[in-house]
Amino acid sequence: MSTPNFKHQDSQPWYKNYMVIIFVIGMPAFVVIACIWFVYYSYQIRDSVVRDDWYMDGKTLYHDVSRDKLTYDLDLHGQMRFSNTGEVIFYLNYPPVSLQTGKLLNGDPVTYPDTLDLSISHATDIKKDRDVVLQHQEGNKYQATVDIDPVKAKYYLQVSNKGKNDWRMQDVAKLPRSEVNFNPLPVFNKQ
């Protein structure tokens, strides 16, 4: 039996050994580069900020529904129409009792604000969100122009007034479509 000759292996410098290059240098370098890429990628696709009346107290999240409750208390309704040209028409409908008496259900006089805020939020893509101001035209009619993506998708719609009566109407709809109706949230009916 002859003894193996290891002299050839010992004569090579360490950096020419393929095992050192692959396992000692190559794999850790690959892991470091992959981690840097994942950190960069996660920063690029980070989640968007929540758009609503949420606030944090300590570690507890709360949702402020006072604006929705005011819409229910005033019995406000709305109808929004979308045209193919991007024109949005919104009709603010006060209850018949308020129109007859000239007073809202909370005692304030019936007035139509000069502007209303319209927020159209895509369910998953913040780039498709649109915020516009609806301008008062005449009577209960408001109008604005907005560019909505032509691909049908789920959107969260919100019409709000930032005046003395700080109310908001909300609905969820698949847009584009021709008409959306806004009603007070039914959750307040149970009280």
C-alpha positions as CSV (number, residue, x, y, z in Angstrom):
1,M,0.0,0.0,0.0
2,S,1.3,3.3,-0.9
3,T,0.8,6.4,1.2
4,P,-1.0,9.4,-0.4
5,N,1.0,12.3,-1.4
6,F,-0.4,15.6,-0.1
7,K,2.6,17.8,-1.1
8,H,0.8,19.0,-4.2
9,Q,-2.1,20.2,-2.2
10,D,0.1,22.1,0.3
11,S,2.0,23.9,-2.4
12,Q,-1.1,25.8,-3.6
13,P,-1.9,29.2,-1.9
14,W,-5.2,29.2,0.1
15,Y,-6.9,31.7,-2.2
16,K,-6.5,29.3,-5.2
17,N,-8.5,26.6,-3.5
18,Y,-12.0,26.4,-5.0
19,M,-13.5,25.3,-1.6
20,V,-12.3,28.6,0.0
21,I,-13.6,30.7,-2.8
22,I,-17.0,29.1,-2.9
23,F,-17.8,28.4,0.8
24,V,-15.7,30.8,2.8
25,I,-15.8,33.9,0.6
26,G,-18.5,33.4,-2.0
27,M,-21.5,32.3,0.0
28,P,-21.2,35.0,2.8
29,A,-20.7,37.6,0.1
30,F,-23.8,36.5,-1.7
31,V,-25.8,36.6,1.6
32,V,-24.6,40.1,2.3
33,I,-25.6,41.3,-1.2
34,A,-29.0,39.6,-1.0
35,C,-29.7,41.2,2.4
36,I,-28.8,44.7,1.1
37,W,-31.1,44.1,-1.9
38,F,-34.0,42.9,0.3
39,V,-33.7,46.0,2.5
40,Y,-33.7,48.3,-0.5
41,Y,-36.6,46.5,-2.1
42,S,-38.7,46.5,1.2
43,Y,-38.1,50.2,1.5
44,Q,-39.3,50.8,-2.1
45,I,-42.6,48.8,-1.6
46,R,-43.4,49.9,1.9
47,D,-47.0,50.1,3.0
48,S,-48.8,53.4,2.5
49,V,-50.2,55.4,5.4
50,V,-53.7,54.6,6.6
51,R,-56.2,57.2,5.3
52,D,-59.0,57.6,7.8
53,D,-59.9,58.9,11.2
54,W,-57.7,56.5,13.2
55,Y,-55.6,57.5,16.1
56,M,-53.3,55.7,18.6
57,D,-53.5,55.9,22.3
58,G,-50.6,54.0,23.8
59,K,-50.7,50.7,21.9
60,T,-54.4,50.8,21.2
61,L,-55.9,51.9,17.9
62,Y,-59.2,53.8,17.9
63,H,-61.5,54.8,15.0
64,D,-63.3,58.1,15.4
65,V,-66.8,57.7,14.0
66,S,-68.3,61.0,15.2
67,R,-68.4,62.4,11.6
68,D,-70.3,59.3,10.4
69,K,-72.7,59.6,13.4
70,L,-73.4,63.2,12.5
71,T,-74.3,62.1,9.0
72,Y,-76.8,59.6,10.5
73,D,-78.2,62.1,12.9
74,L,-78.8,64.7,10.2
75,D,-80.2,62.0,7.9
76,L,-78.0,63.1,5.0
77,H,-77.9,61.2,1.7
78,G,-76.0,61.6,-1.5
79,Q,-75.9,60.5,-5.1
80,M,-72.8,60.6,-7.2
81,R,-72.7,60.3,-11.0
82,F,-69.6,59.6,-13.1
83,S,-69.3,60.4,-16.8
84,N,-67.0,58.9,-19.3
85,T,-65.2,62.3,-19.7
86,G,-64.1,62.3,-16.0
87,E,-66.8,64.6,-14.7
88,V,-68.2,63.8,-11.3
89,I,-71.6,65.3,-10.2
90,F,-72.6,64.9,-6.6
91,Y,-76.1,65.7,-5.2
92,L,-76.3,66.4,-1.5
93,N,-79.8,65.4,-0.3
94,Y,-81.1,66.8,2.9
95,P,-84.2,65.0,4.5
96,P,-87.6,66.4,3.3
97,V,-88.4,67.6,6.9
98,S,-85.2,69.8,6.9
99,L,-86.0,71.3,3.5
100,Q,-89.6,72.1,4.6
101,T,-88.6,73.7,7.9
102,G,-85.3,75.2,6.7
103,K,-83.5,73.7,9.6
104,L,-81.4,70.6,9.9
105,L,-82.3,67.9,12.4
106,N,-79.8,69.4,14.9
107,G,-81.4,72.9,14.6
108,D,-78.9,74.6,12.4
109,P,-80.1,76.3,9.2
110,V,-80.1,74.4,6.0
111,T,-77.2,75.6,3.8
112,Y,-75.2,74.1,1.0
113,P,-71.4,74.4,1.6
114,D,-69.4,76.1,-1.1
115,T,-67.1,73.0,-1.4
116,L,-67.1,69.4,-0.4
117,D,-64.0,67.1,-0.2
118,L,-64.1,63.9,-2.3
119,S,-61.6,61.2,-1.6
120,I,-61.4,58.2,-3.9
121,S,-59.0,55.6,-2.5
122,H,-58.1,52.4,-4.4
123,A,-58.2,49.3,-2.2
124,T,-54.6,48.3,-2.9
125,D,-52.7,50.8,-5.0
126,I,-52.0,54.3,-3.5
127,K,-51.0,55.6,-7.0
128,K,-54.7,55.3,-8.1
129,D,-56.0,57.4,-5.1
130,R,-57.6,60.7,-6.0
131,D,-58.5,63.7,-3.8
132,V,-60.6,66.5,-5.4
133,V,-62.8,69.3,-4.3
134,L,-66.4,69.3,-5.3
135,Q,-67.6,72.9,-6.2
136,H,-71.1,74.0,-5.5
137,Q,-73.0,74.7,-8.7
138,E,-76.6,75.3,-7.8
139,G,-79.2,73.9,-5.4
140,N,-77.8,70.6,-4.1
141,K,-75.5,70.0,-7.1
142,Y,-71.7,69.8,-6.8
143,Q,-69.2,69.1,-9.6
144,A,-65.6,68.2,-10.2
145,T,-63.3,66.5,-12.7
146,V,-61.3,63.4,-11.7
147,D,-59.3,60.9,-13.7
148,I,-60.1,57.4,-12.6
149,D,-58.3,54.3,-13.9
150,P,-60.4,52.5,-16.5
151,V,-59.7,49.1,-15.1
152,K,-62.6,48.1,-12.8
153,A,-61.4,47.8,-9.2
154,K,-62.6,48.3,-5.6
155,Y,-62.5,51.9,-4.4
156,Y,-63.4,53.5,-1.0
157,L,-65.4,56.7,-1.6
158,Q,-65.7,59.5,0.9
159,V,-67.5,62.8,0.6
160,S,-67.0,65.2,3.6
161,N,-67.7,68.7,4.8
162,K,-65.1,70.5,6.9
163,G,-67.5,73.2,8.1
164,K,-69.5,73.8,11.3
165,N,-71.2,70.5,10.7
166,D,-68.2,68.2,10.1
167,W,-69.9,65.2,8.5
168,R,-68.7,62.5,6.2
169,M,-70.4,60.0,3.8
170,Q,-68.7,56.8,2.8
171,D,-69.3,54.0,0.4
172,V,-67.4,51.2,-1.2
173,A,-67.9,50.6,-5.0
174,K,-66.3,49.0,-8.0
175,L,-65.3,51.8,-10.3
176,P,-65.7,52.8,-13.1
177,R,-69.5,52.8,-12.9
178,S,-72.1,55.4,-13.7
179,E,-73.7,56.0,-10.2
180,V,-73.0,55.5,-6.5
181,N,-75.5,56.2,-3.7
182,F,-74.4,57.4,-0.3
183,N,-76.5,56.6,2.8
184,P,-75.8,56.9,6.5
185,L,-74.0,53.9,7.9
186,P,-76.6,51.3,9.1
187,V,-74.5,50.5,12.2
188,F,-76.1,53.4,14.0
189,N,-79.7,52.0,13.5
190,K,-79.1,49.5,16.3
191,Q,-78.9,52.2,19.1
